[in-house]
Amino acid sequence: MKTSDQIATVSAIDIFDQLGSEDLTSVDTSYPILAGGQYEFKIKEMTKEQSDSGFEYLLVKASLVSTNALDVSGEPIKPGYVLRHMIGLTPIEKQVQEKGLEAVVKDIKRNIVIFLDAVTEDRQWDPSLELYIGKNFFAKTKVTKERVDKNTGNTYPPQAEIQTLIPMVA
């Protein structure tokens, strides 16, 4: 039986009607976790955001371009997998106490330049952020450990994140 024939035999109404009689507690809703490695990404969206606590940051949503990516269990991950990357814009009080405000501001600017070096051929800043949409870049990723937010008590599972942006070679 062809796939299209199989699909034709199951309608959305059939699936909907089955939901009430099935045990849905065993349905896997996990999202694959990209294994640590070096991959190519494309910026889908980039916005300036603010957290509830007033912390400002740039949020970069990038989709995987690399075709050889695997998840942490060794299964392939197709291009299009989305990874988010945050670049802080607000000095954090603890860092300011440890290093001083001038050093923290310097670090924030350094992180912006590292981003620019990875996605552009120059260090010209575009405050609209539109210049960066659609740009490809390379990054080294890692998998974080499960963590508990000390403020909320929420537990967050391991996740993939960008460890290092890789600069373009001039």
C-alpha positions as CSV (number, residue, x, y, z in Angstrom):
1,M,0.0,0.0,0.0
2,K,1.4,3.4,-1.0
3,T,1.8,6.2,1.6
4,S,-0.8,8.3,-0.1
5,D,-3.3,5.4,0.1
6,Q,-2.6,5.0,3.8
7,I,-3.2,8.7,4.5
8,A,-6.5,8.6,2.5
9,T,-7.8,5.9,4.8
10,V,-7.3,7.9,8.0
11,S,-9.1,11.2,8.2
12,A,-8.7,14.0,10.8
13,I,-12.1,13.2,12.2
14,D,-11.0,9.6,12.8
15,I,-7.9,10.7,14.7
16,F,-9.9,13.3,16.7
17,D,-12.5,10.6,17.6
18,Q,-9.8,8.2,18.8
19,L,-8.2,10.7,21.2
20,G,-10.9,10.2,23.9
21,S,-10.4,6.5,24.0
22,E,-6.6,6.4,24.1
23,D,-4.1,6.8,26.9
24,L,-2.1,9.8,25.8
25,T,0.2,9.8,28.8
26,S,2.8,7.7,26.9
27,V,2.9,9.9,23.8
28,D,6.5,11.3,23.4
29,T,6.4,15.1,23.1
30,S,10.1,15.6,23.5
31,Y,12.0,17.9,21.1
32,P,15.2,16.5,19.7
33,I,18.4,17.9,21.2
34,L,21.1,18.8,18.7
35,A,24.3,17.1,19.7
36,G,27.3,19.3,20.3
37,G,29.3,20.0,17.2
38,Q,30.0,22.6,14.5
39,Y,27.1,23.4,12.3
40,E,25.9,26.0,9.8
41,F,22.8,28.0,10.6
42,K,20.7,30.7,8.8
43,I,19.1,33.6,10.8
44,K,15.3,33.4,10.5
45,E,14.5,36.2,12.9
46,M,16.3,38.7,15.1
47,T,14.6,40.9,17.6
48,K,15.5,43.1,20.6
49,E,13.6,41.7,23.6
50,Q,13.1,42.6,27.3
51,S,12.6,40.1,30.1
52,D,10.1,40.6,32.9
53,S,12.9,41.7,35.1
54,G,14.0,44.4,32.6
55,F,17.0,42.6,31.2
56,E,17.4,43.5,27.5
57,Y,18.8,41.2,24.9
58,L,19.0,40.3,21.3
59,L,17.2,37.1,20.4
60,V,18.5,35.3,17.3
61,K,16.3,32.5,15.9
62,A,18.4,30.5,13.5
63,S,17.6,27.4,11.5
64,L,20.0,24.5,10.9
65,V,21.5,24.4,7.4
66,S,23.9,21.5,7.9
67,T,22.7,18.2,6.6
68,N,25.0,16.0,8.7
69,A,23.5,16.9,12.1
70,L,22.5,14.3,14.8
71,D,20.6,14.5,18.0
72,V,22.0,13.4,21.3
73,S,20.7,9.8,20.7
74,G,22.5,9.6,17.3
75,E,19.3,10.1,15.2
76,P,19.6,12.5,12.2
77,I,18.2,16.0,12.5
78,K,17.0,17.6,9.3
79,P,17.8,21.1,8.2
80,G,15.3,23.6,9.6
81,Y,15.8,22.7,13.2
82,V,15.5,26.0,15.1
83,L,18.0,27.1,17.7
84,R,17.8,30.3,19.7
85,H,20.7,32.5,20.8
86,M,20.6,35.4,23.2
87,I,23.1,38.3,23.3
88,G,22.7,40.2,26.5
89,L,22.5,44.0,26.3
90,T,22.0,44.9,30.0
91,P,24.8,44.9,32.5
92,I,24.1,42.3,35.2
93,E,24.5,43.5,38.8
94,K,26.7,40.6,39.9
95,Q,29.0,41.0,36.9
96,V,29.3,44.8,37.6
97,Q,30.2,44.1,41.2
98,E,32.9,41.6,40.2
99,K,34.4,43.4,37.2
100,G,33.1,47.0,37.2
101,L,30.6,48.6,34.9
102,E,33.2,49.7,32.3
103,A,34.4,46.1,31.9
104,V,30.9,44.7,31.6
105,V,29.9,47.2,28.9
106,K,33.1,46.3,27.1
107,D,32.1,42.6,27.3
108,I,28.7,43.3,25.9
109,K,30.2,45.2,22.9
110,R,32.7,42.4,22.4
111,N,29.8,39.9,22.2
112,I,28.1,42.0,19.6
113,V,31.3,42.2,17.5
114,I,31.7,38.4,17.8
115,F,28.2,38.1,16.3
116,L,29.1,40.6,13.5
117,D,32.3,38.7,12.7
118,A,30.3,35.5,12.3
119,V,27.5,36.9,10.1
120,T,28.9,39.8,8.2
121,E,32.1,40.8,6.3
122,D,32.5,44.0,8.3
123,R,31.6,45.4,11.7
124,Q,28.9,47.8,10.7
125,W,26.0,47.7,13.1
126,D,22.4,47.8,11.7
127,P,20.1,49.0,14.5
128,S,17.0,47.8,12.5
129,L,18.5,44.2,12.6
130,E,17.1,43.6,9.1
131,L,20.6,43.2,7.6
132,Y,21.1,40.0,9.5
133,I,18.0,38.1,8.5
134,G,18.8,35.4,6.0
135,K,22.6,35.5,6.8
136,N,24.3,32.1,7.3
137,F,26.9,31.6,10.0
138,F,28.8,28.8,11.6
139,A,28.6,28.0,15.3
140,K,29.9,25.4,17.8
141,T,27.0,24.0,19.9
142,K,26.9,22.3,23.2
143,V,24.2,20.5,25.3
144,T,23.4,22.0,28.7
145,K,22.7,20.0,31.7
146,E,19.2,19.9,33.3
147,R,18.9,22.9,35.6
148,V,16.6,24.4,38.2
149,D,15.8,28.1,38.0
150,K,16.6,29.4,41.5
151,N,14.1,32.2,41.2
152,T,11.1,30.2,40.0
153,G,11.9,26.6,41.0
154,N,11.1,25.5,37.4
155,T,13.2,22.6,36.1
156,Y,14.5,22.9,32.6
157,P,15.7,19.8,30.6
158,P,19.0,19.6,28.8
159,Q,19.0,21.7,25.6
160,A,21.2,22.6,22.7
161,E,22.7,26.0,22.7
162,I,25.3,28.0,20.8
163,Q,28.6,27.8,22.6
164,T,30.8,29.8,20.2
165,L,30.1,31.8,17.0
166,I,32.7,31.1,14.4
167,P,34.1,34.2,12.6
168,M,34.0,34.4,8.8
169,V,37.4,33.9,7.3
170,A,38.5,37.1,5.4
